Amino acid sequence: MTRAILQQLVLFFVPFLLFGVYLLLRRRNPFTRHEWDGHVPWLVIAGLLLAIGAFVYLGITAERHSGAYVPTHLENGRLVPGQFQ
């Protein structure tokens, strides 16, 4: 679960990173506030669209399991990993 949240956070911050690189290429200081004014709402929207799009894509393309999940259990003294049956 932590990996999924971190992936979405990275996708959210990609537009901010790209805009910072753009500012550097234009030889502007990305650490001054006036360079970011007016752009932040669009960057937030772009980041949210990327994160939501990734969730939708994952939901559409994720492997579907039919059957019931059998959790990890002991069988004859051996640990049997969980699986779908």
C-alpha positions as CSV (number, residue, x, y, z in Angstrom):
1,M,0.0,0.0,0.0
2,T,2.8,2.4,0.8
3,R,4.3,1.7,-2.7
4,A,1.0,2.6,-4.3
5,I,0.8,5.9,-2.4
6,L,4.4,6.8,-3.1
7,Q,3.9,6.1,-6.8
8,Q,0.9,8.4,-6.9
9,L,2.8,11.2,-5.0
10,V,5.7,10.9,-7.5
11,L,3.2,11.2,-10.4
12,F,1.6,14.2,-8.7
13,F,4.9,16.1,-8.4
14,V,6.1,15.3,-12.0
15,P,4.6,18.6,-13.4
16,F,6.3,20.6,-10.7
17,L,9.6,19.0,-11.4
18,L,9.3,19.5,-15.2
19,F,8.3,23.2,-14.7
20,G,11.4,23.7,-12.4
21,V,13.6,22.2,-15.2
22,Y,11.9,24.5,-17.7
23,L,12.7,27.5,-15.5
24,L,16.3,26.4,-15.3
25,L,16.6,26.0,-19.0
26,R,15.2,29.5,-19.5
27,R,17.9,30.7,-17.0
28,R,15.4,31.8,-14.4
29,N,15.6,31.1,-10.7
30,P,13.1,28.3,-9.8
31,F,13.4,29.2,-6.1
32,T,11.8,32.6,-6.4
33,R,8.1,32.9,-5.8
34,H,7.2,35.3,-8.7
35,E,8.4,32.6,-11.2
36,W,5.7,30.2,-9.9
37,D,2.8,32.7,-9.5
38,G,0.0,31.9,-11.8
39,H,1.4,28.5,-12.7
40,V,0.7,26.5,-9.5
41,P,-3.0,25.9,-10.0
42,W,-2.3,24.5,-13.5
43,L,0.5,22.3,-12.1
44,V,-1.8,21.0,-9.4
45,I,-4.5,20.2,-11.9
46,A,-1.9,18.4,-14.1
47,G,-0.6,16.5,-11.2
48,L,-4.0,15.4,-10.1
49,L,-4.9,14.3,-13.6
50,L,-1.7,12.2,-13.8
51,A,-2.4,10.6,-10.5
52,I,-6.1,9.9,-11.2
53,G,-5.2,8.7,-14.7
54,A,-2.7,6.2,-13.2
55,F,-5.4,4.9,-10.8
56,V,-7.8,4.5,-13.6
57,Y,-5.2,2.8,-15.8
58,L,-4.3,0.4,-13.0
59,G,-7.9,-0.4,-12.4
60,I,-8.6,-1.2,-16.0
61,T,-5.4,-3.2,-16.7
62,A,-5.0,-5.0,-13.3
63,E,-5.1,-8.8,-13.2
64,R,-8.5,-10.1,-12.1
65,H,-8.7,-13.1,-9.9
66,S,-11.7,-15.4,-9.9
67,G,-12.3,-17.6,-7.0
68,A,-11.6,-17.3,-3.3
69,Y,-8.4,-16.3,-1.6
70,V,-6.9,-18.9,0.7
71,P,-4.6,-17.2,3.2
72,T,-1.2,-18.5,4.3
73,H,-1.7,-21.6,6.5
74,L,0.2,-24.6,7.9
75,E,-0.3,-28.0,6.2
76,N,1.5,-31.0,7.8
77,G,3.9,-28.7,9.5
78,R,4.8,-26.8,6.4
79,L,3.9,-23.2,5.6
80,V,1.8,-22.9,2.5
81,P,1.7,-19.4,0.9
82,G,-1.6,-17.7,0.3
83,Q,-3.2,-18.1,-3.2
84,F,-6.3,-17.7,-5.2
85,Q,-8.3,-20.9,-5.9
